[in-house]
Amino acid sequence: MAKQWLIAFALVVLGLAAAGTYTYLSRGGEDVAGQARPPSIVNATAPVLEVVRDTLSAVGNLRSREAVELTTEVSGRVVELNIAPGARVAQGQLLVRLDDRQASADLQVAEAQLADARRQFERARSLRANNSISQSQVDELRTALDVARAQLTSARTRLDNHRIEAPFAGVVGLSEISIGAYLAAGSAITTLDATNPMELNFAIPERFLGQIRQGQPVQGMSPAFPSQSFDGRLVELGSRINELSRTLPVRALVDNAEGRLRPNQFMSVTLVLGERDALVIPEQAVLIRGADTYVFVADDGKARRVAVTLGSRSPGRVEVVTGLTVDDQVIVTGQDRLSSGDRIDVVEDDSAIPDNRFAVTRES
């Protein structure tokens, strides 16, 4: 009987000890759990309403709006030279004059012959009125007068051909001639290019045909001037799609008031397809899990998961079509370790939030 009582007493003592141990461990576990989950430190920013630009990138080639190689039409010795390579000239400005003494003398002869032919014809007409000469003689003198007029025109043309003038305003190219040089007919003198504005030719994939129109802004960049952009407008659209490249040739005019761009120069092109107002957030705030795209927003000291629909992207920025408002605080750092409902502590750190201008670029 005493042995049974001892066994019962031992069991009671073990039960009390187990209960105490369980209570102690439970409270300790709660304390440990409480200590292991402090509020997460995060940075947050509000969505910004910005102008989103959809752009298309391509490569193009520059050309002069007008270009010509100036040559001589007659032979002669250079007596006047007004060519400074790289200089701008006005339309009609004299560039080269050849020795025109003989041509000038020929013109004087033609003028004298015309005057004589005119006098003879007028005298014949007066005599014909009195029937002093025949009509055939009057007709012969009229023909001689017409020939004299044509000879005078020819002489003036030959004299003018000794003067090489700029057919349009532009920039003069290099020249190898000098005063006193004898030039044969057809000799090259120099080049002339109209360089302001410049033509920029490039091609656009046919899938963008519905988004392009004349007048759209164009921005060009050249490797020769990496820190400068050149503005222009789309002015002409081709009429046919290239069967091999499936692209449409287009043409823009690019401002070149400073004269830095040159014909046949390579340029990268950015064509603005359209603009619209949209909410934009840092791209780093977006999380993707399978088919789900979402962000976390700060809501009364807790993280709240919000599904979003994204639109266009640019480096570091992304457009949010649905899911957010301008009043939301989007978490941009530490969100990859959060779950919805977790406690958070929002701190300010401007360096954690990128500041990029929004422009969507689509490669052609």
MOTASUL-V660286 format. One record per residue. RES is the residue in three letters. PSI is psi in whole degrees, -180 to 180 (999 if undefined). BURIAL is b if it has 16 or more other C-alpha atoms within 10 Angstrom, else e. Layout:
# MOTASUL-V660286
RES&PSI&BURIAL  RES&PSI&BURIAL
This chain:
# MOTASUL-V660286
MET&-44&e  ALA&-36&e  LYS&-39&e  GLN&-40&e  TRP&-39&e  LEU&-41&e  ILE&-44&e  ALA&-42&e  PHE&-39&e  ALA&-39&e  LEU&-40&e  VAL&-45&e  VAL&-43&e  LEU&-38&e  GLY&-43&e  LEU&-39&e  ALA&-40&e  ALA&-40&e  ALA&-43&e  GLY&-43&e  THR&-42&e  TYR&-44&e  THR&-42&e  TYR&-47&e  LEU&-37&e  SER&-46&e  ARG&-39&e  GLY&-40&e  GLY&-39&e  GLU&-40&e  ASP&-42&e  VAL&-44&e  ALA&-41&e  GLY&-36&e  GLN&-27&e  ALA&-11&e  ARG&69&e  PRO&168&e  PRO&138&e  SER&136&b  ILE&122&e  VAL&164&b  ASN&147&b  ALA&155&b  THR&154&b  ALA&145&b  PRO&146&b  VAL&136&b  LEU&111&e  GLU&164&b  VAL&114&b  VAL&127&b  ARG&122&b  ASP&121&b  THR&159&b  LEU&131&b  SER&141&b  ALA&178&b  VAL&144&b  GLY&-179&b  ASN&138&b  LEU&145&b  ARG&154&b  SER&145&b  ARG&-36&b  GLU&138&b  ALA&141&b  VAL&150&e  GLU&118&e  LEU&130&b  THR&164&b  THR&148&b  GLU&-17&b  VAL&166&b  SER&153&b  GLY&170&b  ARG&137&b  VAL&123&b  VAL&-14&e  GLU&132&b  LEU&119&b  ASN&47&e  ILE&119&b  ALA&104&e  PRO&131&e  GLY&-6&e  ALA&150&e  ARG&139&b  VAL&154&b  ALA&159&e  GLN&133&e  GLY&-3&e  GLN&136&e  LEU&127&b  LEU&-46&b  VAL&140&b  ARG&128&b  LEU&161&b  ASP&114&b  ASP&23&b  ARG&-45&e  GLN&-43&e  ALA&-37&b  SER&-41&b  ALA&-41&e  ASP&-36&b  LEU&-40&b  GLN&-40&e  VAL&-44&e  ALA&-38&b  GLU&-42&b  ALA&-42&e  GLN&-38&b  LEU&-42&b  ALA&-43&e  ASP&-43&e  ALA&-36&b  ARG&-41&b  ARG&-44&e  GLN&-39&b  PHE&-42&b  GLU&-40&e  ARG&-41&e  ALA&-38&b  ARG&-40&b  SER&-37&e  LEU&-34&e  ARG&-30&e  ALA&-28&e  ASN&9&e  ASN&31&e  SER&-24&e  ILE&165&e  SER&161&e  GLN&-32&e  SER&-35&e  GLN&-39&e  VAL&-42&b  ASP&-38&e  GLU&-41&e  LEU&-33&b  ARG&-40&b  THR&-42&e  ALA&-37&b  LEU&-42&b  ASP&-39&e  VAL&-40&e  ALA&-39&b  ARG&-44&b  ALA&-39&e  GLN&-36&b  LEU&-42&b  THR&-42&e  SER&-42&e  ALA&-40&b  ARG&-39&b  THR&-44&e  ARG&-38&b  LEU&-43&b  ASP&-32&b  ASN&-11&b  HIS&-5&b  ARG&122&b  ILE&113&b  GLU&159&b  ALA&120&b  PRO&-19&b  PHE&165&b  ALA&137&b  GLY&-164&b  VAL&131&b  VAL&141&b  GLY&-164&b  LEU&153&e  SER&146&e  GLU&7&e  ILE&163&b  SER&167&e  ILE&135&e  GLY&-12&e  ALA&142&e  TYR&127&b  LEU&132&b  ALA&159&e  ALA&133&e  GLY&2&e  SER&138&e  ALA&136&e  ILE&-56&b  THR&-178&b  THR&158&b  LEU&127&b  ASP&133&b  ALA&109&b  THR&5&b  ASN&108&b  PRO&173&b  MET&150&b  GLU&133&b  LEU&113&b  ASN&129&b  PHE&-178&b  ALA&148&b  ILE&131&b  PRO&144&b  GLU&-21&b  ARG&-14&e  PHE&8&e  LEU&-36&e  GLY&-7&e  GLN&1&e  ILE&150&b  ARG&161&e  GLN&142&e  GLY&-9&e  GLN&143&b  PRO&144&b  VAL&140&b  GLN&128&b  GLY&146&b  MET&139&b  SER&139&b  PRO&-23&e  ALA&-25&e  PHE&73&e  PRO&-22&e  SER&6&e  GLN&139&e  SER&154&e  PHE&123&b  ASP&149&b  GLY&-172&b  ARG&145&b  LEU&125&b  VAL&-27&b  GLU&141&e  LEU&137&b  GLY&163&e  SER&-9&e  ARG&144&e  ILE&135&e  ASN&124&e  GLU&-30&e  LEU&-48&e  SER&-12&e  ARG&45&e  THR&160&b  LEU&123&b  PRO&136&b  VAL&168&b  ARG&136&b  ALA&157&b  LEU&127&b  VAL&133&b  ASP&135&b  ASN&46&b  ALA&-32&e  GLU&-9&e  GLY&25&e  ARG&-28&e  LEU&150&b  ARG&154&b  PRO&144&b  ASN&11&e  GLN&143&e  PHE&142&b  MET&146&b  SER&142&b  VAL&138&b  THR&116&b  LEU&125&b  VAL&112&b  LEU&-33&b  GLY&165&b  GLU&149&e  ARG&157&e  ASP&135&e  ALA&158&b  LEU&134&b  VAL&137&b  ILE&163&b  PRO&137&b  GLU&-27&b  GLN&-15&b  ALA&-17&b  VAL&135&b  LEU&142&b  ILE&125&e  ARG&104&e  GLY&-123&e  ALA&-1&e  ASP&133&e  THR&125&e  TYR&169&b  VAL&168&b  PHE&138&b  VAL&150&b  ALA&124&b  ASP&99&e  ASP&48&e  GLY&8&e  LYS&155&b  ALA&135&b  ARG&126&b  ARG&133&b  VAL&125&e  ALA&138&b  VAL&156&b  THR&124&e  LEU&154&b  GLY&-124&e  SER&158&b  ARG&155&b  SER&167&b  PRO&114&e  GLY&-6&b  ARG&154&b  VAL&143&b  GLU&136&b  VAL&116&b  VAL&-46&e  THR&156&e  GLY&-24&e  LEU&160&b  THR&171&e  VAL&-15&e  ASP&-11&e  ASP&150&b  GLN&105&b  VAL&129&b  ILE&128&b  VAL&-11&b  THR&143&b  GLY&1&e  GLN&-18&b  ASP&-11&e  ARG&8&e  LEU&156&b  SER&157&e  SER&129&e  GLY&-10&e  ASP&144&b  ARG&143&b  ILE&157&b  ASP&108&b  VAL&124&b  VAL&158&e  GLU&130&e  ASP&98&e  ASP&-29&e  SER&-15&e  ALA&-10&e  ILE&115&b  PRO&151&e  ASP&94&e  ASN&142&e  ARG&141&e  PHE&128&b  ALA&120&b  VAL&126&b  THR&130&b  ARG&122&b  GLU&137&e  SER&999&e
